[in-house]
Amino acid sequence: MKAQRIQALTGIRAIAAMMVFLYHNRKYWREDIPHALLKLLNEFHTGVAVFFVLSGFLIAYTYREKPLASGKEYGKYLLVRFARIFPMYLLILTASYIDNGFPGTPETILTYTLAHGFSDTWNLHGIAQAWSLTVEMSFYILAPFIYVLTKRSIGKTLLILIVFLGLTLAVGYGWHWWNGNRYGYFYPANFVFNSTFAGRFPEFFSGILLGHYLLKHQENGLANKKFLTLTGGILSLAVIYAISCFEPNIYGHGTDVTGGMILRNVVFPASVVMLLYGLITERTWVARFLGSPPMVLLGNASFIFYLIHISYVNMKLRNLYLFPDRNFILLWIVSVILYLIIEKPLYEWLKGMIKKL
C-alpha cells in the first residue's frame, strides 16, 4: 500500500477526534443550532467507533501474526503498544492528580493501570475519556490471536468473539448475583456493549477483516471500484442519522435503545470499512485532503487532542480563557505542540529501546 494512502487514514483520525469534540460540546449549542443538526451531534460519539475500526485495520495490516512468533516478540509488541498510549496518558493523569489531589488508593491504582475501564462505577474517573483506552489495550492484547484465527476461519473467529461476549456478560451478572458486584465490573449489559472490548469487538473485527482482505489481495492488485469513498461517507452519515432516530429526546442517545446500539456496534463499522477501502484504493480529492501535511499532522496529534479536549487540560485552559469556539483551535494548537515536543520524540525513543531488547 502506498504511503500517501496510509496518510489519508491518518488524516481521518483528526476528523474522528473533531466529531468527539463536537459531541462533548453540543450541550452548549442546544438553543442555537437546528434540531436536526443537534440530533446528529448527539451521536457524534461514533467518532470513537471510527478510531476502533482504524485500530483494527492498522494493527492487523502492520503486525499480522508476527507478535506470535515467540514470547519475546509478543512482549515487544505489547511494549510498543504501551509506549504509544501510556506515556501521555500518565503524564496528564499525574498532572491532574498533583494539581487537584490524589484520590484514594483503589481509584489511583485503577486509573494508573487503566483497569478502571472495566467498571461501570470507575470508568469515567481520572481522565474521563480514557475509558476507551482500556478498550484499546484489551484489543491490543488479543489482536494477534484474533488475526491468526481470522486467517483460518472468519466464521469461527466471529463465533469465538460472540462466545467471549457471552462469557463477559456471565462474569458480570454472576458477580452481581454472588455479592452485588458493587463497582459494576462487566455489569450491566449496556455498560458492556458501550464501554468494553467484549461489547465493541465488531468495530475492531471489521478493521481486522479489512486488513486481512487487503493483505490477501494486494499482490494481485486491489479492486478499484468507483465511488466507494463517497458511498462509504454518505452511508456513515446515514447510519449516524438512523441512530439519532432512536433518541428519546435531545438529552438522550439513540444507542440507549437496542436498535441504535446495534446500528452503532454492527452497521456503522461496515460503512466505515467501505469509506476506508475507498480512501485506500481511489484517487479522490477527499483522500488528497486527508493525506495533506496539515491533516496528517492533526491526525498524528489527534491522540493528545482526544486526551485533552475534555477533563483536566481543557478545564485549565477554560479557566485561563474561553474562546467562542470552546477553545477548539487552541486545543489543537496545544495538541500539536505536545505531539512535536513530547509525544513523538518520546515514542520514537521508547520504540528504539524496545527494538534493542
C-alpha positions as CSV (number, residue, x, y, z in Angstrom):
1,M,0.0,0.0,0.0
2,K,1.4,3.4,-0.9
3,A,2.4,5.7,1.9
4,Q,0.2,8.5,0.8
5,R,-2.8,6.3,1.2
6,I,-1.9,5.4,4.7
7,Q,-1.6,9.2,5.3
8,A,-5.2,9.6,4.3
9,L,-6.1,7.2,7.1
10,T,-4.0,9.2,9.5
11,G,-5.9,12.4,8.4
12,I,-9.2,10.8,9.1
13,R,-8.2,10.3,12.7
14,A,-8.4,14.1,13.0
15,I,-11.9,14.1,11.7
16,A,-12.9,11.4,14.2
17,A,-11.4,13.5,17.0
18,M,-13.3,16.5,15.9
19,M,-16.5,14.5,15.9
20,V,-15.9,13.6,19.5
21,F,-15.2,17.2,20.4
22,L,-18.4,18.3,18.8
23,Y,-20.3,15.6,20.6
24,H,-18.9,16.7,24.0
25,N,-19.7,20.3,23.4
26,R,-23.1,20.0,21.8
27,K,-24.8,20.8,25.1
28,Y,-23.6,24.4,24.8
29,W,-25.3,24.9,21.5
30,R,-28.7,23.3,22.1
31,E,-30.5,26.6,21.8
32,D,-28.6,27.9,18.8
33,I,-28.5,25.2,16.2
34,P,-31.2,23.4,14.2
35,H,-32.9,20.4,15.8
36,A,-31.8,18.0,13.1
37,L,-28.2,19.0,13.4
38,L,-28.3,18.7,17.2
39,K,-29.7,15.1,16.8
40,L,-26.7,14.3,14.6
41,L,-24.2,15.8,17.1
42,N,-25.8,13.7,19.9
43,E,-24.5,10.7,18.0
44,F,-21.0,12.0,17.1
45,H,-19.6,9.8,19.8
46,T,-19.4,7.5,16.8
47,G,-16.0,9.2,16.2
48,V,-14.7,6.7,18.8
49,A,-16.1,3.9,16.6
50,V,-14.0,5.2,13.7
51,F,-10.9,5.0,15.9
52,F,-11.8,1.4,16.8
53,V,-12.2,0.4,13.2
54,L,-8.9,2.1,12.3
55,S,-7.1,0.4,15.1
56,G,-8.4,-3.0,14.0
57,F,-7.2,-2.4,10.5
58,L,-3.8,-0.9,11.3
59,I,-2.8,-3.5,13.9
60,A,-3.9,-6.3,11.5
61,Y,-2.2,-4.8,8.5
62,T,1.0,-3.8,10.3
63,Y,1.6,-6.7,12.7
64,R,-0.4,-9.6,11.4
65,E,0.7,-12.7,13.3
66,K,4.3,-11.6,13.8
67,P,3.9,-11.0,17.6
68,L,3.1,-14.7,18.0
69,A,6.5,-15.8,16.6
70,S,7.7,-16.1,20.1
71,G,7.0,-15.0,23.7
72,K,9.7,-12.3,23.3
73,E,8.2,-10.9,20.1
74,Y,4.8,-10.8,21.7
75,G,6.2,-9.0,24.7
76,K,8.0,-6.4,22.5
77,Y,4.7,-5.9,20.5
78,L,2.9,-5.2,23.8
79,L,5.6,-2.8,25.0
80,V,5.4,-0.8,21.8
81,R,1.6,-0.5,22.1
82,F,2.0,0.5,25.8
83,A,4.6,3.1,24.7
84,R,2.1,4.5,22.2
85,I,-0.7,5.1,24.8
86,F,0.6,5.2,28.4
87,P,3.3,8.0,28.5
88,M,1.0,10.9,27.5
89,Y,-2.0,9.4,29.4
90,L,0.1,9.0,32.6
91,L,1.6,12.5,32.2
92,I,-1.8,14.2,32.0
93,L,-3.3,12.0,34.7
94,T,-0.4,12.7,37.1
95,A,-0.6,16.4,36.4
96,S,-4.3,16.3,37.2
97,Y,-3.7,14.4,40.5
98,I,-0.8,16.7,41.6
99,D,-3.0,19.7,40.9
100,N,-6.2,18.5,42.4
101,G,-5.0,15.9,44.9
102,F,-4.7,12.2,44.5
103,P,-7.8,10.1,45.1
104,G,-7.9,7.0,47.4
105,T,-5.6,4.1,46.7
106,P,-8.1,1.9,44.9
107,E,-9.0,4.6,42.4
108,T,-5.4,5.7,41.9
109,I,-4.3,2.1,41.1
110,L,-7.3,1.5,38.8
111,T,-6.8,4.7,36.8
112,Y,-3.0,4.3,36.5
113,T,-3.4,0.8,35.2
114,L,-6.5,1.6,33.1
115,A,-8.3,-1.2,34.9
116,H,-10.9,1.4,35.9
117,G,-12.4,1.0,32.4
118,F,-13.7,-2.4,33.3
119,S,-16.0,-0.9,36.0
120,D,-19.3,1.0,35.4
121,T,-18.5,2.9,38.6
122,W,-14.9,3.9,37.9
123,N,-14.7,4.1,34.1
124,L,-15.1,7.9,33.9
125,H,-12.8,8.7,36.8
126,G,-9.5,10.4,36.3
127,I,-9.4,11.4,32.6
128,A,-13.0,10.6,31.7
129,Q,-12.4,9.8,28.0
130,A,-9.7,7.3,28.9
131,W,-12.4,4.5,29.2
132,S,-11.7,4.0,25.5
133,L,-8.0,3.4,26.2
134,T,-9.0,0.3,28.3
135,V,-11.0,-0.9,25.3
136,E,-8.0,-0.3,23.0
137,M,-5.5,-2.0,25.3
138,S,-7.8,-5.0,25.6
139,F,-7.8,-5.2,21.8
140,Y,-4.1,-4.9,21.5
141,I,-3.6,-7.8,23.9
142,L,-5.9,-10.0,21.9
143,A,-5.3,-8.7,18.3
144,P,-2.6,-11.1,17.1
145,F,-4.6,-14.1,18.2
146,I,-7.8,-12.7,16.5
147,Y,-5.8,-12.2,13.3
148,V,-4.5,-15.7,13.2
149,L,-7.9,-17.1,13.9
150,T,-9.4,-14.9,11.2
151,K,-6.9,-16.2,8.6
152,R,-8.1,-19.7,9.4
153,S,-11.8,-19.1,9.5
154,I,-13.7,-15.8,9.7
155,G,-16.9,-17.6,10.8
156,K,-15.3,-19.5,13.6
157,T,-13.5,-16.3,14.8
158,L,-16.8,-14.4,14.9
159,L,-18.3,-17.2,16.9
160,I,-15.4,-17.2,19.3
161,L,-15.8,-13.4,19.8
162,I,-19.5,-13.8,20.4
163,V,-18.8,-16.5,23.0
164,F,-16.3,-14.1,24.6
165,L,-19.0,-11.5,24.8
166,G,-21.3,-14.1,26.4
167,L,-18.7,-15.1,29.0
168,T,-18.0,-11.4,29.8
169,L,-21.7,-10.9,30.5
170,A,-21.8,-14.1,32.5
171,V,-18.9,-12.9,34.7
172,G,-20.6,-9.5,35.3
173,Y,-24.0,-10.9,36.1
174,G,-22.6,-13.8,38.0
175,W,-20.6,-11.4,40.1
176,H,-23.7,-9.3,40.7
177,W,-25.7,-12.4,41.7
178,W,-22.9,-13.5,44.1
179,N,-22.3,-10.3,46.1
180,G,-23.9,-7.4,44.3
181,N,-20.9,-6.5,42.1
182,R,-20.6,-3.2,44.0
183,Y,-18.5,-1.4,41.4
184,G,-20.2,-2.8,38.3
185,Y,-17.4,-4.8,36.8
186,F,-18.6,-6.0,33.3
187,Y,-22.1,-5.1,34.5
188,P,-24.8,-4.2,33.5
189,A,-25.3,-5.2,29.8
190,N,-25.5,-1.6,28.4
191,F,-22.1,-0.9,30.0
192,V,-20.6,-4.0,28.4
193,F,-21.9,-3.1,25.0
194,N,-20.9,0.5,25.3
195,S,-17.6,0.5,27.1
196,T,-15.8,-2.8,26.9
197,F,-13.9,-4.6,24.1
198,A,-16.3,-7.6,24.5
199,G,-19.2,-5.4,23.5
200,R,-17.4,-3.3,21.0
201,F,-15.5,-6.1,19.2
202,P,-17.4,-5.7,15.9
203,E,-15.7,-2.4,15.3
204,F,-12.2,-3.8,15.7
205,F,-13.1,-7.1,13.9
206,S,-14.4,-5.1,10.9
207,G,-11.0,-3.3,10.7
208,I,-9.2,-6.7,11.0
209,L,-11.3,-8.1,8.2
210,L,-10.3,-5.1,6.0
211,G,-6.6,-5.6,6.8
212,H,-6.9,-9.3,6.1
213,Y,-8.6,-8.7,2.8
214,L,-6.0,-6.2,1.7
215,L,-3.1,-8.4,2.6
216,K,-4.7,-11.3,0.8
217,H,-5.4,-9.5,-2.4
218,Q,-2.8,-6.7,-2.7
219,E,-0.3,-8.9,-4.6
220,N,-2.8,-9.3,-7.4
221,G,-3.9,-5.7,-7.3
222,L,-6.8,-4.2,-5.3
223,A,-10.1,-3.8,-7.0
224,N,-10.5,-0.1,-7.7
225,K,-14.3,0.3,-7.6
226,K,-15.6,3.8,-8.2
227,F,-17.4,6.0,-5.6
228,L,-16.6,3.8,-2.6
229,T,-15.2,6.8,-0.7
230,L,-18.4,8.8,-1.5
231,T,-20.7,5.9,-0.8
232,G,-18.9,5.0,2.4
233,G,-19.0,8.6,3.6
234,I,-22.7,9.0,2.8
235,L,-23.7,5.7,4.4
236,S,-21.7,6.5,7.5
237,L,-23.7,9.8,7.9
238,A,-26.9,8.0,7.1
239,V,-26.3,5.4,9.8
240,I,-25.5,8.2,12.3
241,Y,-28.8,9.8,11.4
242,A,-30.6,6.5,11.8
243,I,-29.1,6.1,15.2
244,S,-30.4,9.6,16.1
245,C,-33.9,8.5,15.2
246,F,-33.9,6.3,18.3
247,E,-33.2,9.2,20.7
248,P,-35.9,9.7,23.3
249,N,-35.2,13.4,23.4
250,I,-32.3,15.8,22.7
251,Y,-30.7,14.9,26.0
252,G,-30.6,11.2,25.2
253,H,-28.7,8.9,22.8
254,G,-30.0,6.6,20.2
255,T,-27.6,4.0,21.5
256,D,-29.6,3.8,24.7
257,V,-32.1,1.8,22.7
258,T,-31.2,-1.7,21.4
259,G,-31.8,-0.7,17.8
260,G,-29.5,2.3,18.0
261,M,-26.8,0.3,19.7
262,I,-26.9,-2.4,17.0
263,L,-26.6,0.3,14.4
264,R,-23.5,1.7,16.1
265,N,-21.8,-1.5,17.0
266,V,-22.5,-3.5,13.9
267,V,-23.8,-1.5,10.9
268,F,-21.7,1.7,11.3
269,P,-18.4,-0.2,11.2
270,A,-19.3,-1.7,7.9
271,S,-19.9,1.8,6.4
272,V,-16.6,2.9,7.9
273,V,-14.8,0.0,6.3
274,M,-16.3,0.9,2.9
275,L,-15.0,4.5,3.4
276,L,-11.5,3.3,4.4
277,Y,-11.3,1.0,1.4
278,G,-12.3,3.8,-0.8
279,L,-9.6,6.1,0.6
280,I,-7.0,3.3,0.1
281,T,-8.0,2.4,-3.5
282,E,-9.4,5.6,-5.0
283,R,-7.7,8.8,-6.1
284,T,-10.1,11.4,-4.8
285,W,-9.9,14.9,-3.5
286,V,-11.0,13.6,-0.2
287,A,-8.0,11.3,0.0
288,R,-5.7,14.1,-1.1
289,F,-7.2,16.4,1.5
290,L,-6.9,13.8,4.4
291,G,-3.4,12.9,3.2
292,S,-2.2,16.5,3.1
293,P,0.6,17.6,5.5
294,P,-1.7,19.7,7.7
295,M,-4.3,16.9,8.1
296,V,-1.6,14.3,8.7
297,L,-0.1,16.5,11.4
298,L,-3.5,16.9,13.1
299,G,-4.1,13.1,12.7
300,N,-0.8,12.4,14.5
301,A,-1.7,14.8,17.2
302,S,-5.3,13.5,17.5
303,F,-4.5,11.2,20.4
304,I,-3.4,14.1,22.5
305,F,-6.3,16.2,21.3
306,Y,-8.6,13.3,22.4
307,L,-6.9,13.2,25.9
308,I,-7.2,17.0,26.5
309,H,-10.4,18.1,24.8
310,I,-12.4,17.5,28.0
311,S,-11.4,16.9,31.6
312,Y,-8.2,18.3,33.2
313,V,-6.3,20.2,30.5
314,N,-9.5,21.6,28.9
315,M,-10.7,22.9,32.2
316,K,-7.3,24.6,32.9
317,L,-7.4,26.3,29.5
318,R,-11.0,27.4,30.0
319,N,-10.0,28.9,33.4
320,L,-7.4,31.0,31.5
321,Y,-9.6,32.0,28.6
322,L,-12.6,30.6,26.8
323,F,-12.9,31.4,23.1
324,P,-16.3,31.3,21.3
325,D,-15.3,28.0,19.6
326,R,-15.0,26.4,23.0
327,N,-11.2,26.5,22.6
328,F,-11.3,24.2,19.6
329,I,-8.4,25.8,17.8
330,L,-6.5,26.4,21.0
331,L,-6.8,22.7,21.9
332,W,-5.4,21.7,18.5
333,I,-2.5,24.1,18.9
334,V,-1.7,22.7,22.3
335,S,-2.1,19.1,21.0
336,V,0.3,19.7,18.0
337,I,2.9,21.3,20.3
338,L,2.7,18.5,22.8
339,Y,2.9,15.9,20.0
340,L,6.0,17.5,18.5
341,I,8.0,18.2,21.6
342,I,6.9,15.3,23.9
343,E,4.8,12.5,22.4
344,K,6.6,11.9,19.1
345,P,10.2,12.0,20.3
346,L,9.4,10.1,23.5
347,Y,7.6,7.4,21.5
348,E,10.4,7.1,19.0
349,W,13.0,6.8,21.7
350,L,11.0,4.2,23.6
351,K,10.3,2.2,20.4
352,G,14.0,2.3,19.6
353,M,14.8,1.0,23.1
354,I,12.2,-1.8,22.8
355,K,13.6,-3.0,19.5
356,K,17.0,-3.5,21.1
357,L,15.6,-5.9,23.7
